[in-house]
Amino acid sequence: MDKASFEIIGNVGKCEIKDVKGGKKIAILSVATSERWKRDDGEWNEKTYWHRIAVFAPAKVQRVETMVQKGTRLRLVGQIRPGSYDDDKGITKYVVEFAVGPFGDIEVLARPKPKSEAA
């Protein structure tokens, strides 16, 4: 079997749980990764990339619901899928979808520090 897969390690920016047909749920995660390099003048540069990841395996959606919030550091493994949609003007847009299904993996690497409550 051929497949296109991904592994992303990054921090969650947004986590959304959506209801879909048949009473099922999916989780849509926005995950940031970054790279850092030193320029010729000795200064550091950093570039952040945002990835949209759909989680649809029920057990994994449940894990996201109970364990993931903004700032959670995750390791995600899944499939890369090409997709397309028509925008409001009828123009076809092509996208790359990152999907975590039954054979994918979600590993919580670190949770964000709890915000201290003001007294």
C-alpha positions in Angstrom: 0.0 0.0 0.0 1.3 3.4 -0.9 0.7 6.4 1.3 1.7 10.0 1.9 2.2 10.6 5.6 3.3 13.4 7.9 4.7 13.9 11.4 4.2 17.4 13.0 5.6 18.4 16.4 4.3 21.8 17.4 2.0 23.9 19.7 -1.7 24.2 19.4 -3.0 27.6 18.5 -6.7 26.8 18.1 -8.7 23.6 18.9 -12.3 23.2 17.6 -14.6 20.2 18.0 -17.3 20.0 15.3 -20.4 17.8 15.1 -20.8 16.0 11.8 -23.3 13.6 10.3 -24.4 10.6 12.2 -23.6 12.1 15.6 -19.9 11.8 15.1 -17.3 14.5 15.8 -14.1 15.8 14.3 -11.4 17.9 15.8 -9.8 20.7 13.8 -6.4 21.8 15.2 -4.3 24.7 14.2 -0.7 23.8 15.0 2.4 26.0 14.8 5.8 24.8 13.9 8.9 27.0 13.4 12.4 27.0 12.1 15.2 29.2 13.4 18.5 30.1 11.6 21.4 32.4 12.0 21.9 35.1 9.4 25.3 36.0 8.0 25.4 39.1 10.2 25.0 36.9 13.3 21.4 37.8 14.1 18.8 35.0 14.5 15.7 34.7 12.4 12.6 32.7 13.1 9.7 31.7 10.8 6.5 30.2 12.1 4.2 28.0 9.9 0.6 27.1 10.7 -0.9 23.8 9.8 -4.6 22.8 9.8 -5.1 19.2 11.0 -8.4 17.3 11.0 -8.7 14.5 13.5 -11.6 12.2 12.8 -10.9 8.8 14.5 -13.4 8.8 17.4 -10.9 7.7 20.1 -8.5 10.4 19.0 -11.2 13.1 18.9 -12.0 12.1 22.5 -8.3 12.5 23.5 -8.2 15.9 21.9 -11.4 16.9 23.7 -10.1 15.9 27.1 -6.4 16.7 26.9 -5.7 19.4 24.3 -6.1 23.2 24.6 -4.3 26.3 23.3 -0.6 26.0 24.0 -0.5 22.2 24.2 2.6 20.7 22.5 1.7 17.7 20.4 3.3 15.1 18.1 0.8 14.2 15.3 1.2 11.5 12.7 -1.3 11.0 9.9 -2.0 11.1 6.2 -1.5 13.9 3.7 -4.4 14.2 1.3 -4.8 16.5 -1.6 -8.1 18.3 -1.8 -10.0 21.1 -3.5 -13.0 23.3 -3.1 -14.7 26.1 -5.0 -14.6 29.5 -3.4 -17.4 32.1 -3.3 -16.5 33.2 -6.8 -16.5 29.7 -8.2 -12.7 29.5 -8.5 -11.3 26.1 -7.6 -8.7 26.2 -4.8 -6.3 23.4 -4.1 -5.2 22.5 -0.6 -3.2 19.9 1.2 -5.1 18.3 4.1 -3.4 16.8 7.1 -5.7 14.1 8.6 -5.3 11.9 11.7 -7.4 8.8 11.3 -7.5 5.4 12.9 -3.9 4.6 12.0 -2.6 8.0 12.9 -1.2 9.0 16.3 -1.6 11.9 18.7 0.9 12.3 21.5 0.7 15.0 24.1 4.3 16.2 24.8 3.6 19.1 27.2 0.6 21.0 28.5 0.5 24.7 28.9 1.1 26.2 32.3 -2.1 27.0 34.1 -2.9 30.7 34.2 -2.8 32.0 37.8 -6.0 33.3 39.0 -6.1 36.9 40.2 -7.1 37.2 43.9 
